[in-house]
Amino acid sequence: MNAPAAPQKAPRNLDLPALLAALGETLPPDQISTNAGIRDRHGRDESYHATEMPDVVVFPHSTEEVAAIARVAQRFQAPLIPFGVGTSLEGHVAATHGGISVDMGRMNKVIEVNAADLDVMVEAGVTRKQLNAFIKDQGLFFPIDPGADATLGGMSATRASGTNAVRYGTMRENVLGLTVVLADGRIIRTGGRARKSAAGYDLTRLFVGSEGTLGIITEVRLRLYGIPEAMASATANFPDIGAAVNTVIQVIQSGIPVARIELIDEVQIDAINRYSKLDLPVRPTLFFEFHGSEAGVAEQSESVKAIGEEFGMSDFAWSLKPEERSRLWQARHDAFYAGLALRPGAKGCPTDVCVPISRLADCILETKEDLIATGLLAPLVGHVGDGNFHLNILLDPDNAAEFARVKDFTGRLAHRAIAMGGTCTGEHGIGSGKIAFLEAEHGAAVAAMRQLKAALDPDNRMNPGKIFRA
């Protein structure tokens, strides 16, 4: 986590008037902005990290325009920072060295849908909700759901995950191919429509999760899935966190194909009840979702109920009604704002880690003890089917001592997860906020990552200051 003050910029000598003139020869005037408000919006995400404005924001309409922008940027040695809708959580879009923010929002076309093969090609600015609205009539859906209505280019760049990952995987498993503009303006296409390939390096996986530091993703080819015949949601509460997590472990080991398993601690449940007008017992709670035939969904529910009862589960309630399922998951997606309401005037500092499921209960319990000892308020939610949990740490932005405690706590949390065989971030990515933990997690492999970065971006102009220190 960064301090509230803006980090020191590296020295740069950008000839801004000449750069703007060159961009004006490439794009029409309505696709270029130096407006301070627009620049400010493009230098911030949903995190508490400091805003760093770019010098100019551009709004390309095609891959060819992105390539032309990259060639201009190379001529002037200007940094390039891709921007989706700004929902990232580790300072990914801050222009730490100024430069050009490339807003992909106007590249929002669904290029082709191949229903028989269950794949789709979209421009990078299409959001997940836009895609699902477009393909719903064909009986198809795209399941990766990080909560925010993020762009699919941004979700690819940050290797997004979310509530459905336990059954459908993450963006890593669901991106079949990409169109990418490199730092020098070259356009490359990776992957393809075939479901497997042994041809050459897997460049698709290299760019998925690269956080804009290797190139700008302009098009994404994705796997699709048939909309299940039936979907049911369920809630269950437990006497303690350990009982809830042990239920999850047993469900996974039993091979029950649950679509979603979310853990919400008692602090977050209290917040959700107040904010979303629910009346759930204020105890550690699991939210489930089941996909399949009506008979299959009923069988999954009964199997989960039987396992949960072995661990002291109570108040298990499930429903096939779409309105009840939507209400439950909307409350889950609003958890961040519900948490903020627990401490009016506070700012939220979201963070996440991921550990092997067998260590999840240990990691959560140690973390909650650490919170109590530190005197911090932090509602907890988790995609516990894959060992990932999130904290929204609430703090007074004007209290330097409290901020220091938060920074120390997040460091301990990251190192705790790594020591348990996990990772300092399951979903949020490194950005600028978790750079300090990358070497602790990957050791000598970080040098190899730097070599890859230098090969594709020798001038360090692609989203500098992210993943590695610039």
C-alpha positions in Angstrom: 0.0 0.0 0.0 1.3 3.5 -0.9 1.1 6.4 1.5 -1.6 9.0 0.7 1.0 11.5 -0.7 1.9 11.1 -4.4 5.1 9.2 -5.0 8.0 11.1 -6.4 8.0 11.1 -10.2 11.1 10.1 -12.1 12.7 12.9 -14.1 11.3 13.2 -17.6 11.7 15.6 -20.5 8.5 15.2 -22.5 7.9 17.8 -25.2 4.2 18.0 -24.6 3.3 20.6 -27.2 5.1 18.6 -29.9 3.5 15.3 -28.6 0.0 16.8 -28.8 0.7 18.1 -32.3 1.7 14.6 -33.4 -1.3 13.0 -31.8 -3.5 15.6 -33.5 -2.1 14.4 -36.9 -3.1 10.8 -35.9 -6.5 11.3 -34.2 -9.5 13.7 -34.6 -9.7 16.4 -31.9 -12.6 14.7 -30.0 -10.4 11.7 -29.3 -7.7 13.7 -27.5 -8.1 15.5 -24.1 -5.9 17.5 -21.9 -8.8 18.6 -19.6 -7.7 18.4 -16.0 -10.8 16.7 -14.8 -10.5 14.0 -17.4 -6.8 13.5 -16.8 -7.5 13.3 -13.0 -10.2 10.6 -13.6 -7.7 8.6 -15.7 -5.0 8.7 -13.0 -7.0 7.0 -10.3 -8.7 3.6 -9.7 -10.9 2.3 -6.9 -8.0 2.0 -4.5 -6.7 4.3 -1.9 -3.4 4.8 -3.8 -2.4 8.3 -4.8 -3.8 9.8 -8.0 -1.1 10.5 -10.7 -2.5 12.3 -13.8 -1.4 11.6 -17.3 -0.4 14.4 -19.6 -3.0 13.6 -22.1 -5.9 11.1 -22.5 -6.7 9.5 -25.9 -9.8 7.6 -27.0 -8.9 5.2 -29.9 -11.6 3.5 -32.0 -9.6 0.7 -33.4 -6.5 -1.5 -33.0 -4.8 0.5 -35.9 -5.4 3.8 -34.0 -3.8 2.3 -30.9 -0.8 1.2 -32.9 -0.5 4.7 -34.4 -0.6 6.2 -30.8 2.1 3.8 -29.8 4.3 4.9 -32.7 3.9 8.5 -31.7 4.6 7.7 -28.1 7.8 5.9 -29.1 9.0 8.9 -31.1 8.6 11.1 -28.0 9.5 8.5 -25.5 6.2 9.0 -23.8 4.8 6.4 -21.3 1.6 4.6 -22.3 -1.0 3.6 -19.6 -4.0 1.5 -20.7 -7.3 2.4 -19.1 -10.5 0.4 -19.0 -13.1 1.8 -16.6 -10.8 2.3 -13.6 -12.0 -0.4 -11.3 -8.6 -1.9 -10.5 -7.4 -1.9 -6.8 -3.6 -1.6 -6.7 -3.0 1.8 -8.5 -2.7 0.2 -11.9 -3.8 3.2 -13.9 -1.9 6.0 -12.1 0.5 7.8 -14.5 3.5 7.6 -12.2 5.7 9.1 -15.0 3.1 11.1 -16.8 2.5 10.3 -20.5 -0.5 9.1 -22.4 -3.5 7.4 -20.9 -5.1 5.2 -23.6 -8.8 4.9 -22.8 -10.2 1.8 -24.5 -13.9 2.6 -23.7 -14.8 3.5 -27.2 -13.6 0.1 -28.5 -16.7 -1.6 -27.4 -17.9 -3.9 -30.2 -18.7 -7.6 -30.0 -16.8 -8.6 -33.2 -18.1 -12.2 -33.6 -20.0 -14.9 -31.7 -19.4 -18.5 -32.6 -22.2 -20.2 -30.7 -21.5 -23.7 -31.9 -17.9 -23.5 -30.7 -18.7 -21.5 -27.6 -16.3 -18.6 -28.2 -16.5 -14.9 -28.9 -14.2 -12.1 -30.1 -14.7 -8.7 -28.5 -12.9 -5.4 -28.5 -11.1 -4.6 -25.2 -13.6 -1.9 -24.1 -16.6 -4.3 -23.9 -17.6 -4.8 -20.3 -18.7 -8.2 -18.9 -22.3 -7.0 -18.5 -22.4 -5.7 -22.0 -21.2 -9.0 -23.3 -23.7 -11.1 -21.3 -26.6 -8.9 -22.4 -25.5 -9.3 -26.1 -25.2 -13.2 -25.9 -28.1 -13.9 -23.6 -30.6 -14.5 -26.4 -28.3 -17.2 -27.8 -28.5 -19.1 -24.5 -24.9 -18.3 -23.7 -23.0 -16.5 -20.9 -19.5 -15.5 -19.8 -19.1 -16.4 -16.1 -16.0 -14.5 -14.9 -17.5 -12.0 -12.4 -15.0 -9.8 -10.4 -17.9 -7.8 -9.0 -17.3 -4.6 -10.8 -18.5 -4.2 -14.4 -14.9 -4.1 -15.7 -13.8 -4.2 -19.3 -12.8 -7.5 -20.7 -9.5 -6.0 -21.8 -8.8 -4.8 -18.3 -9.9 -8.2 -16.8 -7.5 -9.9 -19.1 -4.7 -7.5 -18.3 -5.2 -8.1 -14.5 -6.0 -11.8 -14.8 -9.3 -11.2 -13.0 -11.2 -13.8 -11.2 -14.3 -13.5 -8.9 -17.1 -15.4 -7.4 -17.5 -18.0 -10.1 -13.9 -19.1 -10.3 -14.4 -22.3 -8.2 -16.3 -23.8 -11.2 -15.4 -21.8 -14.2 -11.8 -20.7 -13.5 -10.3 -17.3 -14.0 -9.4 -15.1 -17.0 -6.3 -17.3 -17.4 -8.4 -20.3 -18.3 -11.0 -18.4 -20.3 -8.9 -16.3 -22.7 -8.3 -18.1 -25.9 -6.4 -15.4 -27.8 -5.5 -11.7 -27.9 -4.7 -8.9 -30.2 -2.0 -6.8 -28.6 -0.2 -3.6 -29.6 3.4 -3.6 -28.5 5.4 -0.6 -27.3 6.8 0.1 -30.8 3.4 0.0 -32.5 3.6 -3.6 -33.8 0.3 -5.5 -33.8 0.5 -9.2 -32.8 -2.2 -11.8 -32.4 -1.9 -14.7 -30.0 -3.8 -17.9 -29.6 -6.8 -18.8 -31.7 -10.1 -20.6 -31.8 -8.8 -24.1 -31.3 -9.2 -25.4 -27.8 -5.6 -26.5 -27.6 -2.3 -25.8 -29.4 1.3 -27.0 -29.1 2.6 -24.3 -31.5 5.3 -22.1 -30.1 5.4 -20.1 -26.9 2.1 -19.4 -25.1 2.1 -15.7 -25.6 -1.6 -15.4 -24.6 -0.8 -16.5 -21.0 2.2 -14.1 -21.0 0.0 -11.1 -21.7 -2.9 -12.2 -19.4 -2.0 -10.7 -16.1 0.8 -8.5 -17.5 -1.1 -5.3 -16.2 -0.4 -3.3 -19.3 3.4 -3.5 -18.8 4.1 -5.5 -22.0 1.6 -4.2 -24.4 -2.0 -2.8 -24.9 -4.7 -5.5 -25.3 -7.1 -4.3 -28.0 -9.2 -7.5 -28.7 -9.9 -10.6 -26.7 -11.2 -14.0 -27.7 -13.1 -15.7 -24.9 -14.6 -19.1 -24.0 -18.4 -19.0 -23.5 -20.7 -21.4 -21.6 -24.3 -22.4 -22.0 -26.7 -20.8 -19.5 -27.6 -23.6 -17.1 -31.2 -24.9 -17.0 -31.4 -24.0 -13.3 -29.5 -21.8 -10.9 -30.1 -21.9 -7.1 -28.6 -19.8 -4.3 -28.2 -20.7 -0.7 -27.0 -19.3 2.6 -25.8 -21.0 5.7 -24.2 -19.8 8.9 -21.7 -21.4 11.2 -20.5 -21.1 14.8 -17.0 -20.0 13.7 -14.8 -19.3 10.7 -13.0 -22.7 11.0 -16.3 -24.6 10.7 -17.3 -22.7 7.6 -13.9 -23.2 5.9 -13.8 -26.9 6.8 -17.2 -27.3 5.2 -15.8 -25.7 2.0 -12.8 -28.1 2.0 -15.1 -31.1 2.3 -17.4 -29.8 -0.4 -14.5 -29.4 -2.8 -12.9 -32.7 -1.9 -16.3 -34.4 -2.5 -16.4 -33.2 -6.1 -19.6 -31.3 -5.8 -19.7 -28.9 -8.8 -20.6 -25.8 -6.9 -20.5 -22.6 -9.0 -19.9 -20.1 -6.2 -18.8 -20.4 -2.6 -18.4 -17.1 -0.8 -17.3 -16.7 2.9 -18.6 -13.5 4.7 -17.4 -13.0 8.2 -19.7 -11.7 11.0 -18.4 -8.1 10.6 -19.3 -8.0 6.9 -22.6 -9.8 7.5 -23.6 -7.0 9.9 -22.6 -4.4 7.3 -24.6 -6.2 4.6 -27.7 -6.5 6.7 -27.7 -2.8 7.3 -26.8 -1.7 3.8 -28.8 -4.2 1.7 -31.7 -4.6 4.2 -31.1 -8.4 4.7 -31.7 -10.1 8.0 -29.1 -12.8 8.1 -27.7 -14.1 11.4 -24.6 -12.1 12.4 -22.3 -15.1 12.2 -19.7 -16.4 9.7 -21.8 -17.2 6.7 -21.3 -19.0 3.3 -23.2 -18.0 0.2 -23.5 -20.8 -2.4 -24.7 -21.0 -6.0 -25.5 -24.2 -7.8 -25.8 -24.6 -11.6 -27.3 -27.5 -13.6 -30.6 -29.2 -14.1 -33.3 -28.7 -11.5 -32.7 -32.2 -10.2 -28.9 -31.7 -10.3 -29.2 -28.4 -8.4 -31.4 -30.0 -5.7 -28.9 -32.9 -5.4 -26.0 -30.5 -5.0 -27.9 -28.5 -2.4 -28.7 -31.5 -0.3 -25.1 -32.8 -0.5 -23.8 -29.5 0.7 -26.4 -29.3 3.5 -25.4 -32.7 4.8 -21.7 -31.8 4.8 -22.4 -28.5 6.5 -24.4 -30.0 9.3 -21.4 -32.1 10.2 -19.6 -28.8 11.1 -22.4 -27.2 13.0 -24.1 -25.4 10.1 -27.5 -23.8 10.8 -30.2 -21.9 8.9 -29.4 -23.5 5.5 -31.8 -22.0 3.0 -31.8 -22.3 -0.7 -34.0 -21.0 -3.5 -34.4 -21.3 -7.3 -36.2 -17.9 -7.5 -34.1 -15.6 -9.7 -35.1 -12.5 -7.7 -33.8 -14.0 -4.5 -30.6 -15.1 -6.1 -30.1 -11.6 -7.6 -30.8 -9.9 -4.3 -28.2 -12.1 -2.5 -25.4 -11.6 -5.0 -26.1 -7.9 -5.4 -25.6 -7.7 -1.6 -22.3 -9.6 -2.0 -21.2 -7.2 -4.8 -22.1 -4.2 -2.6 -20.0 -5.5 0.3 -17.3 -2.8 -0.2 -19.9 0.0 0.1 -21.6 -1.8 3.0 -18.3 -2.0 4.8 -17.6 1.8 4.3 -21.0 2.5 5.9 -19.8 0.9 9.2 -17.4 3.9 9.7 -18.8 7.0 8.1 -16.1 9.3 6.7 -13.6 6.4 6.5 -11.8 5.3 3.4 -11.6 1.7 2.3 -8.2 0.1 1.7 -9.0 -3.2 -0.1 -6.4 -6.0 -0.2 -6.4 -9.7 -0.9 -4.3 -12.9 -0.6 -4.7 -16.5 -1.6 -3.5 -19.7 0.1 -4.0 -23.4 -0.4 -7.4 -24.3 0.9 -5.9 -26.5 3.6 -4.3 -23.4 5.1 -7.2 -21.0 4.6 -8.7 -21.4 8.1 -5.2 -20.8 9.7 -4.6 -17.8 7.5 -7.9 -16.2 8.2 -7.8 -16.9 12.0 -4.3 -15.5 12.3 -5.3 -12.5 10.3 -8.4 -11.8 12.4 -6.2 -12.0 15.6 -3.8 -9.6 14.0 -6.7 -7.2 13.3 -7.8 -7.3 16.9 -4.3 -6.7 18.2 -3.7 -3.8 15.7 -7.1 -2.2 16.5 -8.2 -2.1 12.8 -11.8 -2.6 11.5 -11.8 -4.7 8.3 -14.8 -6.7 7.0 -13.7 -10.0 5.3 -15.1 -11.7 2.3 -13.6 -14.6 0.4 -13.9 -16.7 -2.7 -13.1 -19.6 -0.5 -13.6 -22.3 -3.1 -10.1 -21.4 -4.3 -8.5 -20.1 -1.1 -8.8 -16.4 -1.9 -10.0 -13.8 0.7 -10.3 -10.0 0.7 -10.3 -7.4 3.5 -11.6 -3.9 3.2 -9.6 -2.0 5.9 -11.4 1.1 7.1 -9.3 4.0 8.1 -9.3 7.7 8.7 -7.4 9.3 5.8 -6.1 12.1 8.0 -4.7 9.9 10.7 -1.0 9.2 9.8 -0.5 6.8 12.7 -3.5 4.7 11.7 -2.3 4.6 8.1 1.1 3.4 9.3 -0.7 0.5 11.2 -2.6 -0.4 8.1 0.6 -0.5 6.0 2.4 -2.7 8.5 -0.7 -5.0 8.8 -1.0 -5.5 5.0 2.7 -6.3 4.9 2.3 -9.0 7.6 -0.7 -10.3 5.7 1.1 -10.7 2.4 4.1 -12.4 4.1 1.8 -14.7 6.1 0.1 -15.9 2.9 3.4 -16.4 1.1 4.8 -18.4 4.1 1.7 -20.7 3.9 2.5 -21.5 0.3 0.2 -18.9 -1.1 0.4 -15.5 -2.9 0.3 -11.9 -1.9 -2.5 -11.3 -4.4 -5.1 -13.8 -5.7 -7.0 -11.3 -7.9 -6.0 -7.6 -7.4 -2.6 -7.9 -9.0 0.7 -6.2 -8.2 0.2 -2.7 -9.7 2.2 -0.3 -7.6 0.7 -1.3 -4.3 2.2 -4.8 -3.9 5.6 -4.4 -5.6 7.4 -4.9 -2.3 6.1 -8.4 -2.0 6.9 -9.7 -5.5 10.4 -10.7 -4.8 9.5 -12.4 -1.5 7.0 -14.5 -3.4 9.0 -15.3 -6.6 12.7 -14.8 -5.7 15.1 -15.2 -8.6 12.1 -15.5 -11.0 11.6 -11.8 -10.8 14.9 -11.3 -12.7 13.5 -13.4 -15.5 10.3 -11.3 -15.5 12.4 -8.2 -15.9 14.2 -9.7 -18.9 10.9 -10.4 -20.5 9.8 -6.8 -19.8 13.1 -5.5 -21.3 12.7 -7.6 -24.4 9.3 -6.3 -25.2 9.5 -2.8 -23.7 13.2 -1.8 -23.7 12.5 1.9 -22.8 10.2 1.0 -19.9 7.3 3.0 -21.4 4.5 0.5 -21.0 2.7 1.4 -17.7 6.0 2.2 -15.8 6.0 1.9 -12.1 3.7 -1.2 -12.1 4.8 -4.8 -11.1 8.4 -3.5 -10.9 9.8 -0.3 -9.6 10.6 2.0 -12.5 
